[in-house]
């Protein structure tokens, strides 16, 4: 079993097609077929069901796929580590993050990292926490920024998590849009449920956290728009199409939004750095890890800024303020 065979196996599993996999790997289709036939002979099992126009994994192939991905990732990590030891001013860092963090913390981290280490290539994977954990376990990422307490049985034993930040969620709408008369400030969750909301896709960590809070109180939110990604949700909110619940960090740099805190106890989420505990970090990965901590500390200590943000609440100047209670 060699790395070329494993790369071919993983690419065929990804594309479900021998010809497309061969094109992606820049080899001929007969050569790729021979590699897989040799691999199957060495392992003593069939890895693919082959039918006209359709290729799918056998049970053995399903079992091998995550192992093959980890082996390829380990080989890449070894090559990167040797390159660093040889003094090359290059390398690569693969960082995963949730969509809400990609529009706030990650932007700051990547901008600073690129300035400090211009020779290192940065790859970003934007997914929900559960998908990021799976990518880490399979060796597709060096680090991931995840939120909530999402875990997986397969990842629990090999992942190391370091909590770095607590996100407070706030309610936002357009700065030029009328503040909903139903919403006193801070915003009560029952009142929020009655106001048209812009909702993220159900697989968003943020959506899952909010849905859990509504369910816990027996509330059903009113939906204005559903299934939009972060950038679209913020733009819809700016146009006054509804309110949206986002982390305070996301709204910090958006004067086009008017925001309000949620009533006590509020909703907060813990942001953690996750990595494979059984893999030694490369120099590039260790530098990224340190910079994420440094940036998160700055966000967390910037209390005045966030306090100013969450107090930029309620009606615009000249509008009547909703009564409390």
N, C-alpha and C positions, 0 to 999 in steps of 0.2 A: 504494500500500500504506500503510495507516494502523494505528494502535495498536488501534482497535476491531476491525478485521478480524483482526488477529493474535490478540487476546484471544479472539474467537469461534472462530478456527481451533484454538487450543490447548485451549479448553474442550471443543470437539467431539471432539478427539483423546483427551482425558481420559475423557469419558463414553461415547464411541462412540455418541452419540445426539444428533440435532439438537434435539429437544424438551427433553430434560433439560438440555442446554447452554444453551438459551435461558432456561429457568427459572433456572438458576444465575447467568446474566448479567443477569436482569431485563429481557429484551427479548422481543419476540414471535418466534415461530418463523419466520414469513415474512420478517421483517426480518433475522434471522440468516442465513437461506438466501440472501437477496439479497446480504448482505455477502460471503459465501463465494463466490457466483457471480461477483461483481465481482472479488474477489481472484484467482480462478482465471483470469478473462479477462485481467486485468492481467499475470499471470505466464505465461499461455499454456500452463498445464498443469492437469490434474485433480488435486486434492489428496485426494479421498476416493472410495472405491468405495461406491456407494449401492445397497443391496439392501433388500428389505422386512424391516424390523426389525433391520437390521444395517448399521453404518457402520464402515468401516475405512480406514486410510491407504493411499494409493498409494505407489509408490516415491518420487515427488516429495514427497508429504506427509511421508514418513519423513525425507527429507533436510531439509525446511524446519523440522520441529518443534524440534530443538535450537536452530536459528538464531532462530526466533520467540521461544523462551523467553529466550534471551540478550538479544534486543532489548527485550522487555518488562521484563526485570530492569534493563537499563541505563536505560530510561526512568524506572523507579521510583527508581533511585539518583540520577538527575539531579534529579528532583523533590525527593527528600529533601535533597540537597546545597543546592538553592536555598532550601528552607525553612529550613535551618540558617543560611545566609547572611543570610536575612531576619530572623534573631533569634528564631525560634519555639522555645519550650521544649518540644519534642516530638520526634517521629521514631520510628524503628523500627530494631531490630537483629535480624537473623536468624542464630541460632547453631545449628550442628549438632554433635552429639557422639555417641560410641558409648554403648551402654547402661551399661557399667561406669563410664564417666566421668560419666554423668548422675546416678549415685547417690553421687558423691564430689566431685570437683573442681567440677563444674558447679553443684552445689547452693550451694557457698560463693560462687562467682563471681556467680551470679544474685542471691543474697541481698544481697551488697554493692553490686552495680550498681543494683538497684532502690532501695536506700537513697540512693545518691549521685545518681541521675538518675531521679527518680520519674516524670518526664514522658515517658520513652522506653518504648515498648512492646517487649517481648522475645518473640520467637518461637523455640521450641526444636524442632529436628528430631532425633529419636533414631533412628539407623540405624547399620549397620556402616560401616566406613571406605570401602569401595568405593562404596557408595551415596552417602555424603557427598561423595566426590570428584566423582561424576557431578552431584550437585546444585549443587556449587560451579561446575563448568564451565558448567552451564546457567543460572547466575545466580540460582538459587533461595536461596542462602545468602550472607551477608556473610563469615562465618568458620566454620571447622569444627575441632573437636578430633578428630584421627585417631590411630590407633595402628598399629604394625607398619610394614612397608615396602610396603604395598599401593599400587599405582600403576595408571594407565591410560594407554594411548597418547594418548587424546584430551585428557587432563588434564595430561600431563607438561609441555607447553610453556607453559601459561598459569597454572599454580599455583605459589605461593611457599609453602614450608614452613619452619617454625622449630621445631626440637626444643626442648622446654621441660622435660621431666621423664622420668625412667626409672622405670617401675613394676616392682616385684618381686612375683612371684606367691607366694601362700602357700596352704597346705592348711587347711581349716576344717571343724569340725563343731560340734554343740551343746555349750555349756559344761556342761550337765548330762548329756550323753550319754557313755557309756564311750568312751575313746579306743581306736581299733582296735588290738588287740594286735599286728597285723602291722607296724605303723608305728613304727619307731624315729624319733628326731628328731635332726638334720634328716631329712626324709622322702625316701627313695630312690625314684626314679621307678618302678623295677621293683616295689617293694613297693606303691606307690600303685596300680599297674595291677591288683593283685590284690584291692583293697578296693572295695566298691560305691561308685560315684560318682554324683553329681548332675551331669548334663551339660547344657550350654546348647545351643541350636539350632546346626546345622552352619554357618549363615551368620554366627554370632558371631565376631568377630575373636579373642576369647579362646579359643573352642573350636578355631578353626583353628590357633592357636599351640600349644595343648596336644596336639592330634591330630598335628601335625608332629613334636613331641618324641617321642611314643609310637612313631610310624612309624619315626623315625630309629633307634630302639633295637629295633625288631622286636617291640614290645609291643602287646597288645590290652587296653584298659581294661575293667574290669567295670562295667557300667552298672546303676545302681539305678533312676534316673529320667532321662529324656532329653527335651530340647526345651523346657525351661522357661526363662522370662525371669529376670533377676537377682533381683528381689524374691522371687519364688516359690522360686528355688534357695536363697537365704539362709534362708528360712523352713523349707524342708525340712531343710536342714542343722541348723538350731536344734532341730528335732524329732528329730534323730538318724537320719534316713532314709538317710544316707550322708555321705560327705565331698564337699566342693566346692573347686575351685581358683579363687581370686579374687585380684585385686590387693590388696596390703596396705592401700592407701588405703580400699578398700571396707569392710574389717573394723575400721578404727581405732575407729569410734564404736559398735561392737557388742559390749558386754560379754557378750551371750548366746552369743557364739561362742568356741570354743577353737581356737587356730591354731598352725601350725608352719611353719617355712620349709622350702623344698625343699633337698635336699642340693646342694652345689656341683657344677657352676657355677650351679645354679638356672635359673630362667626369668625374663627381664625383657623389657619392651616399652617402646619409646620413644613418648612422647606428643608430638605436634607440633600447632602452630597452622597451619592451611592457609587461604589466601585467594587470590583471583584477582589475579595480578600485573599484569594489564592494566586494573584498575579502581582508581581513587583512593579510598581509604577515606573514608567520611563521618566527621564528628566523633564520632558515636555509635559507629561501628565502631572508630575509633582508641582511644576510651576503653575499649571492651570488650577490645580486644587488650592494652592496657596492664594492665588489671585481671587478665586471665588470667595474664599473666607474673608479676605481683605475687603472686597466689595460689599459682601453681605454685612460685615461689621459696620461699614460706613452707612449703608441703608438703615440698619437698625438703630444707629446712634443719632440719625438725623431726625430726632424727635420733633423739633420745632417745625421742620418742613412738613412732616406728616400731620402734626396737630393743626397747622394752618390749613392743610388740605381738607381734613375732615370737618373743619369748622366753616369751610366755604359752602354753606348749607342753605337750603330752603329758597325762598323767593328772591329774585333779583331786586336790586334797590328800587324802592318805590312801589313794590307789590305788597299786598297784605300778607302777613305771616300766618300760616295755619295755626289754629288753636292747639294747645297741647292737650293730650288725652283723648 
